[in-house]
Amino acid sequence: MSTGQFDLIRGRLSILAQRFILDEGRVTLQGRFEPILLFVVETDTSTGTARIIVDGPADDPDVRFEATPEAPEDQVLAQIIFGRDISQLSAFQALQLASAVASLAGAGGEGIVSQLRGSFGLDDLDVASDEDGNTAVRAGRYLSENVYTDVTVGGADGPEVSLNIDLTPNITARGSVSGDGNTGIGIFIERDY
């Protein structure tokens, strides 16, 4: 019987359109080198500390949400994703939360936002809410291989249109116009390390 282990040096976990820095990570190989995962993310919320734990075999891991002080998983998930109590969620946010829980449990398939994005022929469709309850919808599409545009409607800042042109794989020119007439332009250099 063979065993081995890889420990996390650094990493991120993307879950439900949120990115978290991993606090703990380990992949253990057992028997026929079947990977056993353990990844833990801990984040502060308005009510305490929440943890996302991914644990188990790589082909069927268990995802748990825990908090200090203790709370039900749906309440912990609402705190992590929306930063507020589950009773304060809008109807659309509650629908997103239910869809996310079903997807994580392996029963939901594509989420509601993913289904809408596909039916409208968009590359991106995001719905976000801030702490004051302002909701914004952002829809984006690639016009060509290196030209991307998106439109944001709603939210505290009002409507905005932006255009991104990838000049090279690492350099992007970005321009934007907001509903109040403010404009912006910039060159951005992005590198992965």
N, CA, C and O of each residue as an XYZ file, in Angstrom:
772
protein
N       0.846     -1.177      0.000
C       0.000      0.000      0.000
C       0.890      1.238      0.000
O       1.818      1.342      0.802
N       0.605      2.173     -0.898
C       1.387      3.398     -1.006
C       0.617      4.569     -0.426
O      -0.608      4.627     -0.537
N       1.324      5.501      0.192
C       0.709      6.728      0.691
C       1.624      7.898      0.382
O       2.830      7.727      0.203
N       1.053      9.061      0.321
C       1.804     10.286      0.091
C       0.910     11.469      0.401
O      -0.295     11.311      0.601
N       1.503     12.665      0.440
C       0.719     13.829      0.816
C       1.325     15.088      0.220
O       2.545     15.240      0.168
N       0.459     15.990     -0.230
C       0.843     17.324     -0.676
C       0.196     18.317      0.269
O      -1.000     18.219      0.543
N       0.975     19.284      0.779
C       0.428     20.313      1.660
C       0.397     21.649      0.935
O       1.261     21.944      0.110
N      -0.599     22.440      1.251
C      -0.803     23.741      0.636
C       0.308     24.712      1.011
O       0.674     24.825      2.181
N       0.836     25.406      0.026
C       1.726     26.537      0.286
C       0.890     27.809      0.253
O       0.933     28.607      1.189
N       0.135     27.999     -0.812
C      -0.833     29.092     -0.904
C      -1.852     28.710     -1.955
O      -1.569     27.887     -2.826
N      -3.030     29.297     -1.884
C      -4.046     28.983     -2.878
C      -5.327     29.735     -2.621
O      -5.503     30.382     -1.589
N      -6.222     29.633     -3.592
C      -7.524     30.284     -3.515
C      -8.597     29.267     -3.859
O      -8.352     28.306     -4.588
N      -9.780     29.490     -3.329
C     -10.933     28.657     -3.618
C     -12.012     29.560     -4.180
O     -12.393     30.541     -3.541
N     -12.513     29.242     -5.373
C     -13.626     29.982     -5.962
C     -14.881     29.162     -5.745
O     -14.975     28.011     -6.169
N     -15.835     29.770     -5.081
C     -17.085     29.084     -4.814
C     -18.211     30.099     -4.844
O     -18.166     31.108     -4.141
N     -19.209     29.836     -5.649
C     -20.381     30.691     -5.769
C     -19.996     32.137     -6.100
O     -20.483     33.082     -5.480
N     -19.127     32.282     -7.075
C     -18.681     33.593     -7.577
C     -17.897     34.400     -6.549
O     -17.711     35.603     -6.734
N     -17.442     33.785     -5.494
C     -16.601     34.439     -4.497
C     -15.245     33.743     -4.489
O     -15.165     32.527     -4.661
N     -14.175     34.522     -4.286
C     -12.829     33.949     -4.187
C     -12.333     34.115     -2.763
O     -12.421     35.195     -2.179
N     -11.808     33.023     -2.213
C     -11.318     33.022     -0.848
C      -9.880     32.519     -0.829
O      -9.499     31.664     -1.627
N      -9.085     33.062      0.095
C      -7.728     32.578      0.311
C      -7.815     31.322      1.184
O      -8.456     31.336      2.234
N      -7.172     30.247      0.747
C      -7.194     29.005      1.522
C      -6.328     29.138      2.767
O      -5.194     29.610      2.692
N      -6.862     28.723      3.909
C      -6.129     28.726      5.164
C      -5.411     27.400      5.391
O      -4.354     27.354      6.020
N      -5.994     26.334      4.875
C      -5.411     25.003      5.055
C      -5.730     24.178      3.823
O      -6.828     24.277      3.276
N      -4.789     23.374      3.386
C      -5.032     22.514      2.237
C      -4.113     21.316      2.264
O      -2.929     21.426      2.581
N      -4.674     20.170      1.926
C      -3.889     18.941      1.929
C      -4.540     17.964      0.951
O      -5.761     17.810      0.928
N      -3.716     17.318      0.157
C      -4.169     16.216     -0.695
C      -3.364     14.998     -0.275
O      -2.136     14.996     -0.366
N      -4.051     13.968      0.184
C      -3.409     12.735      0.644
C      -3.693     11.646     -0.384
O      -4.829     11.496     -0.835
N      -2.689     10.903     -0.747
C      -2.842      9.789     -1.688
C      -2.777      8.499     -0.903
O      -1.840      8.274     -0.137
N      -3.787      7.642     -1.096
C      -3.840      6.386     -0.364
C      -4.095      5.236     -1.323
O      -4.693      5.419     -2.383
N      -3.647      4.076     -0.954
C      -3.921      2.876     -1.748
C      -3.433      3.011     -3.168
O      -2.229      3.100     -3.410
N      -4.356      3.026     -4.111
C      -4.014      3.165     -5.522
C      -3.910      4.636     -5.907
O      -4.290      5.026     -7.011
N      -3.413      5.418     -5.024
C      -3.241      6.861     -5.226
C      -4.564      7.580     -5.449
O      -4.659      8.492     -6.270
N      -5.586      7.156     -4.705
C      -6.856      7.870     -4.741
C      -6.713      9.136     -3.901
O      -6.475      9.038     -2.697
N      -6.853     10.333     -4.502
C      -6.657     11.576     -3.745
C      -7.782     11.814     -2.739
O      -8.965     11.717     -3.067
N      -7.385     12.126     -1.514
C      -8.316     12.527     -0.458
C      -8.030     13.996     -0.178
O      -6.898     14.353      0.151
N      -9.052     14.860     -0.306
C      -8.885     16.307     -0.185
C      -9.252     16.810      1.200
O     -10.117     16.249      1.872
N      -8.586     17.872      1.614
C      -8.991     18.653      2.774
C      -8.590     20.094      2.494
O      -7.403     20.423      2.494
N      -9.581     20.959      2.253
C      -9.345     22.380      2.052
C     -10.249     23.149      3.004
O     -11.440     22.858      3.113
N      -9.675     24.135      3.693
C     -10.425     24.934      4.660
C     -10.210     26.406      4.363
O      -9.077     26.863      4.213
N     -11.314     27.146      4.280
C     -11.297     28.598      4.129
C     -11.984     29.159      5.349
O     -13.054     28.687      5.734
N     -11.380     30.166      5.966
C     -11.996     30.833      7.111
C     -12.100     32.304      6.798
O     -11.130     32.906      6.337
N     -13.264     32.902      7.039
C     -13.479     34.316      6.749
C     -14.317     34.952      7.847
O     -15.159     34.293      8.455
N     -14.087     36.216      8.093
C     -14.870     36.955      9.080
C     -16.185     37.398      8.453
O     -16.223     37.802      7.291
N     -17.263     37.320      9.229
C     -18.574     37.796      8.794
C     -19.070     38.800      9.816
O     -18.404     39.053     10.820
N     -20.235     39.371      9.564
C     -20.780     40.368     10.494
C     -21.206     39.747     11.817
O     -21.413     40.468     12.793
N     -21.345     38.407     11.871
C     -21.781     37.759     13.109
C     -20.695     36.929     13.772
O     -20.912     36.410     14.867
N     -19.531     36.784     13.145
C     -18.466     35.973     13.733
C     -17.496     35.493     12.676
O     -17.022     36.275     11.852
N     -17.204     34.205     12.703
C     -16.283     33.591     11.754
C     -16.991     32.448     11.045
O     -17.701     31.663     11.673
N     -16.795     32.356      9.720
C     -17.389     31.281      8.933
C     -16.282     30.474      8.273
O     -15.218     31.004      7.950
N     -16.545     29.178      8.074
C     -15.589     28.292      7.431
C     -16.276     27.505      6.319
O     -17.410     27.047      6.460
N     -15.551     27.364      5.207
C     -15.959     26.456      4.140
C     -14.969     25.306      4.192
O     -13.757     25.520      4.151
N     -15.480     24.091      4.282
C     -14.622     22.911      4.391
C     -14.964     21.959      3.253
O     -16.105     21.517      3.121
N     -13.962     21.649      2.432
C     -14.102     20.664      1.357
C     -13.269     19.467      1.799
O     -12.057     19.588      1.977
N     -13.916     18.301      1.979
C     -13.257     17.160      2.595
C     -13.760     15.867      1.964
O     -14.962     15.696      1.762
N     -12.841     14.960      1.655
C     -13.234     13.649      1.166
C     -12.540     13.274     -0.124
O     -11.636     13.979     -0.572
N     -12.958     12.154     -0.735
C     -12.329     11.717     -1.977
C     -12.537     12.734     -3.093
O     -13.577     13.389     -3.150
N     -11.547     12.870     -3.986
C     -11.592     13.884     -5.036
C     -12.790     13.704     -5.963
O     -13.290     14.688     -6.508
N     -13.259     12.482     -6.155
C     -14.385     12.275     -7.054
C     -15.747     12.508     -6.383
O     -16.770     12.508     -7.068
N     -15.778     12.704     -5.069
C     -17.043     12.953     -4.368
C     -16.787     13.653     -3.025
O     -17.081     13.091     -1.970
N     -16.241     14.876     -3.062
C     -15.942     15.546     -1.788
C     -17.202     16.071     -1.109
O     -18.216     16.332     -1.756
N     -17.115     16.217      0.198
C     -18.189     16.779      1.016
C     -17.881     18.254      1.224
O     -16.757     18.600      1.589
N     -18.865     19.140      0.997
C     -18.694     20.579      1.230
C     -19.569     20.961      2.412
O     -20.783     20.757      2.391
N     -18.927     21.530      3.466
C     -19.656     21.930      4.668
C     -19.422     23.409      4.945
O     -18.376     23.958      4.599
N     -20.394     24.038      5.565
C     -20.298     25.427      5.986
C     -20.515     25.461      7.488
O     -21.557     25.024      7.975
N     -19.532     25.981      8.230
C     -19.603     26.038      9.684
C     -19.330     27.465     10.125
O     -18.746     28.252      9.380
N     -19.752     27.796     11.334
C     -19.537     29.150     11.850
C     -19.317     29.127     13.349
O     -19.724     28.198     14.046
N     -18.660     30.177     13.825
C     -18.529     30.450     15.251
C     -19.057     31.867     15.462
O     -18.475     32.802     14.912
N     -20.113     32.074     16.220
C     -20.932     31.086     16.913
C     -21.674     30.192     15.918
O     -21.888     30.558     14.762
N     -22.057     29.017     16.401
C     -22.686     28.003     15.568
C     -23.965     28.531     14.925
O     -24.733     29.263     15.550
N     -24.186     28.145     13.648
C     -25.383     28.568     12.907
C     -25.694     27.503     11.864
O     -24.810     26.733     11.488
N     -26.952     27.446     11.384
C     -27.296     26.494     10.321
C     -26.514     26.816      9.042
O     -26.108     27.958      8.832
N     -26.303     25.798      8.183
C     -25.491     25.978      6.983
C     -26.037     27.055      6.056
O     -25.257     27.819      5.488
N     -27.378     27.141      5.883
C     -27.915     28.163      4.980
C     -27.649     29.569      5.512
O     -27.407     30.488      4.731
N     -27.691     29.744      6.823
C     -27.382     31.037      7.434
C     -25.905     31.382      7.233
O     -25.570     32.526      6.927
N     -25.018     30.390      7.404
C     -23.586     30.609      7.209
C     -23.314     30.985      5.760
O     -22.539     31.903      5.492
N     -23.942     30.287      4.828
C     -23.761     30.567      3.410
C     -24.250     31.969      3.047
O     -23.602     32.663      2.263
N     -25.382     32.393      3.605
C     -25.884     33.750      3.361
C     -24.905     34.789      3.880
O     -24.697     35.816      3.234
N     -24.303     34.542      5.030
C     -23.306     35.465      5.585
C     -22.067     35.533      4.698
O     -21.537     36.616      4.450
N     -21.603     34.369      4.218
C     -20.392     34.327      3.396
C     -20.620     35.017      2.054
O     -19.812     35.852      1.648
N     -21.698     34.682      1.368
C     -21.922     35.151      0.006
C     -22.481     36.565     -0.036
O     -22.025     37.385     -0.834
N     -23.457     36.861      0.808
C     -24.129     38.158      0.732
C     -23.790     39.099      1.885
O     -24.148     40.276      1.846
N     -23.102     38.591      2.914
C     -22.712     39.444      4.030
C     -23.866     39.890      4.901
O     -23.764     40.912      5.581
N     -24.953     39.154      4.897
C     -26.105     39.537      5.716
C     -26.892     38.321      6.160
O     -26.697     37.215      5.657
N     -27.788     38.547      7.114
C     -28.640     37.497      7.650
C     -29.567     36.992      6.552
O     -29.971     37.751      5.671
N     -29.897     35.716      6.610
C     -30.747     35.118      5.580
C     -32.112     35.794      5.514
O     -32.720     35.840      4.445
N     -32.608     36.320      6.639
C     -33.910     36.992      6.649
C     -33.873     38.340      5.933
O     -34.926     38.907      5.639
N     -32.672     38.864      5.647
C     -32.533     40.161      4.983
C     -32.279     40.037      3.481
O     -32.066     41.046      2.810
N     -32.299     38.817      2.947
C     -32.036     38.617      1.523
C     -33.252     38.983      0.685
O     -34.393     38.789      1.104
N     -32.991     39.520     -0.514
C     -34.076     39.782     -1.454
C     -34.564     38.442     -1.999
O     -33.921     37.411     -1.801
N     -35.700     38.465     -2.684
C     -36.243     37.233     -3.245
C     -35.263     36.624     -4.246
O     -35.086     35.407     -4.276
N     -34.620     37.468     -5.073
C     -33.666     36.950     -6.053
C     -32.445     36.356     -5.365
O     -31.940     35.317     -5.790
N     -31.960     37.012     -4.295
C     -30.814     36.479     -3.558
C     -31.163     35.144     -2.909
O     -30.340     34.228     -2.904
N     -32.360     35.021     -2.367
C     -32.789     33.757     -1.762
C     -32.846     32.659     -2.817
O     -32.494     31.512     -2.544
N     -33.293     33.012     -4.029
C     -33.328     32.063     -5.128
C     -31.913     31.643     -5.526
O     -31.661     30.462     -5.767
N     -30.978     32.618     -5.595
C     -29.583     32.306     -5.888
C     -29.001     31.373     -4.822
O     -28.293     30.419     -5.142
N     -29.305     31.655     -3.560
C     -28.794     30.840     -2.460
C     -29.318     29.412     -2.559
O     -28.553     28.461     -2.398
N     -30.613     29.252     -2.821
C     -31.196     27.911     -2.955
C     -30.570     27.167     -4.128
O     -30.275     25.976     -4.024
N     -30.367     27.862     -5.237
C     -29.746     27.244     -6.407
C     -28.311     26.840     -6.110
O     -27.866     25.769     -6.521
N     -27.580     27.703     -5.390
C     -26.188     27.408     -5.038
C     -26.099     26.190     -4.133
O     -25.234     25.336     -4.324
N     -26.982     26.104     -3.154
C     -26.980     24.958     -2.242
C     -27.285     23.680     -3.023
O     -26.650     22.651     -2.792
N     -28.252     23.734     -3.945
C     -28.589     22.558     -4.752
C     -27.411     22.151     -5.636
O     -27.131     20.962     -5.783
N     -26.725     23.124     -6.222
C     -25.564     22.817     -7.070
C     -24.442     22.192     -6.259
O     -23.811     21.235     -6.708
N     -24.185     22.728     -5.060
C     -23.132     22.173     -4.218
C     -23.468     20.761     -3.755
O     -22.579     19.936     -3.551
N     -24.753     20.494     -3.594
C     -25.180     19.163     -3.177
C     -25.204     18.182     -4.347
O     -25.457     16.991     -4.165
N     -24.934     18.698     -5.560
C     -24.904     17.839     -6.741
C     -26.261     17.633     -7.359
O     -26.408     16.792     -8.246
N     -27.287     18.391     -6.909
C     -28.637     18.182     -7.427
C     -29.105     19.298     -8.337
O     -30.156     19.171     -8.964
N     -28.355     20.391     -8.431
C     -28.890     21.550     -9.124
C     -28.431     21.734    -10.540
O     -29.048     22.506    -11.275
N     -27.380     21.068    -10.965
C     -26.865     21.316    -12.305
C     -26.438     22.766    -12.425
O     -25.794     23.305    -11.525
N     -26.797     23.400    -13.536
C     -26.462     24.806    -13.726
C     -27.284     25.668    -12.779
O     -28.447     25.366    -12.514
N     -26.694     26.727    -12.274
C     -27.420     27.668    -11.443
C     -28.361     28.514    -12.273
O     -28.290     28.507    -13.502
N     -29.235     29.236    -11.613
C     -30.226     30.066    -12.286
C     -29.559     31.132    -13.144
O     -29.955     31.341    -14.290
N     -28.550     31.808    -12.598
C     -27.867     32.857    -13.362
C     -27.178     32.252    -14.584
O     -27.178     32.865    -15.651
N     -26.594     31.063    -14.449
C     -25.950     30.392    -15.589
C     -26.975     30.054    -16.668
O     -26.688     30.191    -17.857
N     -28.151     29.620    -16.270
C     -29.200     29.308    -17.236
C     -29.657     30.567    -17.972
O     -29.856     30.543    -19.186
N     -29.823     31.676    -17.224
C     -30.214     32.933    -17.863
C     -29.135     33.412    -18.828
O     -29.430     33.853    -19.938
N     -27.884     33.319    -18.391
C     -26.760     33.747    -19.236
C     -26.781     32.979    -20.552
O     -26.626     33.577    -21.617
N     -26.968     31.690    -20.493
C     -27.001     30.874    -21.701
C     -28.186     31.197    -22.594
O     -28.046     31.239    -23.816
N     -29.354     31.426    -22.001
C     -30.540     31.700    -22.815
C     -30.473     33.071    -23.492
O     -31.096     33.264    -24.536
N     -29.731     34.028    -22.921
C     -29.569     35.344    -23.546
C     -28.351     35.406    -24.467
O     -28.130     36.425    -25.122
N     -27.557     34.336    -24.527
C     -26.379     34.323    -25.384
C     -25.262     35.215    -24.875
O     -24.508     35.776    -25.669
N     -25.145     35.353    -23.559
C     -24.119     36.196    -22.953
C     -22.934     35.350    -22.496
O     -23.076     34.157    -22.230
N     -21.767     35.979    -22.409
C     -20.598     35.305    -21.854
C     -20.552     35.456    -20.340
O     -20.052     34.573    -19.644
N     -21.070     36.571    -19.825
C     -21.121     36.825    -18.379
C     -22.469     37.436    -18.024
O     -23.003     38.260    -18.766
N     -23.010     37.025    -16.888
C     -24.193     37.644    -16.316
C     -24.049     37.538    -14.810
O     -24.036     36.440    -14.254
N     -23.939     38.693    -14.148
C     -23.753     38.718    -12.702
C     -24.817     39.597    -12.075
O     -25.173     40.643    -12.617
N     -25.317     39.169    -10.939
C     -26.241     39.966    -10.142
C     -25.592     40.143     -8.779
O     -25.235     39.166     -8.121
N     -25.440     41.394     -8.356
C     -24.779     41.668     -7.079
C     -25.596     42.675     -6.282
O     -26.298     43.513     -6.849
N     -25.497     42.583     -4.968
C     -26.153     43.529     -4.073
C     -25.134     44.053     -3.090
O     -24.255     43.315     -2.642
N     -25.249     45.347     -2.745
C     -24.346     45.900     -1.746
C     -25.019     45.879     -0.378
O     -26.144     45.397     -0.246
N     -24.333     46.402      0.643
C     -24.843     46.367      2.010
C     -26.129     47.168      2.184
O     -26.912     46.890      3.091
N     -26.355     48.168      1.314
C     -27.554     48.996      1.406
C     -28.734     48.414      0.652
O     -29.807     49.017      0.619
N     -28.549     47.238      0.042
C     -29.634     46.599     -0.683
C     -29.728     47.001     -2.143
O     -30.647     46.559     -2.832
N     -28.805     47.830     -2.648
C     -28.805     48.193     -4.061
C     -28.397     46.984     -4.890
O     -27.388     46.341     -4.601
N     -29.174     46.674     -5.911
C     -28.888     45.527     -6.763
C     -28.437     46.010     -8.129
O     -29.035     46.917     -8.707
N     -27.377     45.398     -8.640
C     -26.860     45.735     -9.967
C     -26.777     44.470    -10.801
O     -26.463     43.394    -10.292
N     -27.062     44.611    -12.084
C     -26.959     43.511    -13.030
C     -25.884     43.882    -14.043
O     -25.912     44.966    -14.626
N     -24.930     42.963    -14.249
C     -23.867     43.199    -15.236
C     -23.941     42.100    -16.272
O     -23.898     40.914    -15.944
N     -24.056     42.514    -17.561
C     -24.101     41.570    -18.675
C     -22.924     41.862    -19.586
O     -22.670     43.017    -19.929
N     -22.196     40.810    -19.982
C     -21.025     41.004    -20.826
C     -20.954     39.990    -21.942
O     -21.478     38.881    -21.839
N     -20.284     40.400    -23.025
C     -20.152     39.514    -24.188
C     -18.864     39.838    -24.929
O     -18.460     40.997    -25.021
N     -18.226     38.799    -25.456
C     -17.063     38.979    -26.322
C     -17.572     39.332    -27.721
O     -18.354     38.591    -28.316
N     -17.114     40.476    -28.234
C     -17.490     40.901    -29.578
C     -16.584     40.238    -30.613
O     -16.993     40.005    -31.751
N     -15.372     39.943    -30.216
C     -14.424     39.183    -31.027
C     -13.495     38.477    -30.041
O     -13.715     38.535    -28.831
N     -12.475     37.821    -30.545
C     -11.590     37.061    -29.673
C     -10.893     37.930    -28.631
O     -10.603     37.458    -27.531
N     -10.620     39.194    -28.960
C      -9.891     40.055    -28.029
C     -10.656     41.311    -27.605
O     -10.076     42.186    -26.962
N     -11.933     41.423    -27.946
C     -12.725     42.605    -27.574
C     -13.926     42.145    -26.747
O     -14.719     41.313    -27.188
N     -14.044     42.705    -25.535
C     -15.106     42.331    -24.588
C     -15.805     43.606    -24.128
O     -15.146     44.607    -23.848
N     -17.113     43.577    -24.049
C     -17.861     44.716    -23.529
C     -18.851     44.232    -22.481
O     -19.351     43.108    -22.538
N     -19.121     45.116    -21.519
C     -20.168     44.784    -20.557
C     -20.947     46.036    -20.193
O     -20.459     47.161    -20.298
N     -22.172     45.796    -19.763
C     -23.089     46.860    -19.354
C     -23.537     46.545    -17.945
O     -23.960     45.425    -17.660
N     -23.448     47.535    -17.052
C     -23.925     47.385    -15.682
C     -25.112     48.319    -15.492
O     -25.033     49.502    -15.823
N     -26.206     47.794    -14.964
C     -27.413     48.578    -14.730
C     -27.792     48.433    -13.270
O     -27.759     47.334    -12.716
N     -28.155     49.559    -12.642
C     -28.568     49.537    -11.251
C     -27.402     49.744    -10.315
O     -26.317     50.140    -10.741
N     -27.619     49.481     -9.053
C     -26.574     49.685     -8.057
C     -26.470     51.145     -7.661
O     -27.166     51.996     -8.215
N     -25.609     51.434     -6.713
C     -25.460     52.795     -6.192
C     -24.821     53.737     -7.203
O     -25.084     54.939     -7.177
N     -23.971     53.200     -8.109
C     -23.252     54.042     -9.056
C     -23.989     54.265    -10.366
O     -23.507     55.021    -11.209
N     -25.130     53.641    -10.565
C     -25.895     53.825    -11.787
C     -25.346     53.026    -12.953
O     -24.459     52.191    -12.778
N     -25.885     53.287    -14.172
C     -25.474     52.493    -15.335
C     -24.047     52.813    -15.791
O     -23.554     53.925    -15.605
N     -23.401     51.813    -16.389
C     -22.042     51.985    -16.901
C     -21.819     51.014    -18.056
O     -22.280     49.873    -18.020
N     -21.103     51.483    -19.083
C     -20.711     50.645    -20.212
C     -19.197     50.631    -20.254
O     -18.563     51.680    -20.139
N     -18.604     49.442    -20.417
C     -17.143     49.371    -20.517
C     -16.754     48.520    -21.716
O     -17.506     47.652    -22.161
N     -15.548     48.795    -22.230
C     -14.996     48.072    -23.362
C     -13.565     47.695    -23.029
O     -12.771     48.549    -22.635
N     -13.230     46.413    -23.184
C     -11.879     45.913    -22.927
C     -11.318     45.368    -24.231
O     -11.973     44.577    -24.910
N     -10.109     45.790    -24.581
C      -9.435     45.286    -25.771
C      -8.111     44.670    -25.325
O      -7.245     45.361    -24.789
N      -7.964     43.369    -25.551
C      -6.717     42.686    -25.222
C      -5.702     42.990    -26.314
O      -5.811     42.481    -27.430
N      -4.704     43.830    -25.988
C      -3.674     44.184    -26.953
C      -2.660     43.057    -27.111
O      -2.188     42.788    -28.215
N      -2.329     42.402    -26.004
C      -1.481     41.216    -25.974
C      -2.083     40.301    -24.911
O      -3.044     40.701    -24.254
N      -1.564     39.101    -24.716
C      -2.117     38.252    -23.652
C      -1.996     38.869    -22.254
O      -2.752     38.491    -21.358
N      -1.066     39.809    -22.045
C      -0.864     40.403    -20.716
C      -1.244     41.871    -20.620
O      -1.242     42.422    -19.520
N      -1.572     42.530    -21.737
C      -1.870     43.974    -21.720
C      -3.270     44.197    -22.273
O      -3.600     43.737    -23.366
N      -4.096     44.916    -21.495
C      -5.474     45.203    -21.869
C      -5.722     46.704    -21.784
O      -5.330     47.353    -20.814
N      -6.376     47.249    -22.806
C      -6.842     48.640    -22.776
C      -8.305     48.612    -22.352
O      -9.105     47.854    -22.900
N      -8.648     49.448    -21.371
C     -10.017     49.476    -20.865
C     -10.560     50.898    -20.893
O      -9.872     51.848    -20.520
N     -11.791     51.028    -21.338
C     -12.477     52.307    -21.325
C     -13.874     52.126    -20.775
O     -14.476     51.064    -20.934
N     -14.400     53.167    -20.122
C     -15.752     53.065    -19.573
C     -16.451     54.416    -19.617
O     -15.807     55.465    -19.585
N     -17.777     54.375    -19.692
C     -18.621     55.567    -19.658
C     -19.759     55.257    -18.696
O     -20.430     54.234    -18.828
N     -19.976     56.148    -17.721
C     -21.058     55.939    -16.761
C     -22.268     56.792    -17.134
O     -22.168     57.695    -17.965
N     -23.386     56.506    -16.526
C     -24.627     57.206    -16.815
C     -24.573     58.687    -16.504
O     -25.328     59.458    -17.096
N     -23.697     59.118    -15.585
C     -23.601     60.536    -15.247
C     -22.570     61.269    -16.107
O     -22.244     62.425    -15.837
N     -22.051     60.587    -17.155
C     -21.127     61.237    -18.080
C     -19.658     61.072    -17.744
O     -18.808     61.499    -18.526
N     -19.323     60.464    -16.604
C     -17.919     60.242    -16.271
C     -17.333     59.179    -17.191
O     -17.976     58.171    -17.485
N     -16.098     59.418    -17.643
C     -15.423     58.464    -18.509
C     -14.100     58.059    -17.883
O     -13.560     58.766    -17.033
N     -13.594     56.937    -18.304
C     -12.293     56.479    -17.824
C     -11.623     55.644    -18.898
O     -12.287     54.966    -19.682
N     -10.302     55.702    -18.923
C      -9.526     54.894    -19.856
C      -8.231     54.501    -19.166
O      -7.689     55.266    -18.368
N      -7.740     53.320    -19.471
C      -6.504     52.880    -18.831
C      -5.895     51.698    -19.557
O      -6.559     50.998    -20.322
N      -4.617     51.499    -19.298
C      -3.887     50.342    -19.801
C      -3.536     49.487    -18.586
O      -2.990     49.997    -17.608
N      -3.843     48.204    -18.640
C      -3.625     47.315    -17.512
C      -2.705     46.177    -17.910
O      -2.882     45.560    -18.960
N      -1.729     45.905    -17.072
C      -0.791     44.796    -17.276
C      -1.091     43.732    -16.230
O      -1.082     44.007    -15.030
N      -1.355     42.525    -16.692
C      -1.707     41.430    -15.781
C      -0.719     40.301    -15.951
O      -0.430     39.887    -17.074
N      -0.195     39.796    -14.839
C       0.749     38.687    -14.843
C       0.341     37.682    -13.794
O      -0.088     38.066    -12.706
N       0.464     36.412    -14.093
C       0.258     35.340    -13.102
C       1.612     34.902    -12.591
O       2.536     34.675    -13.373
N       1.729     34.782    -11.280
C       3.004     34.350    -10.681
C       2.816     33.054     -9.967
O       3.767     32.520     -9.395
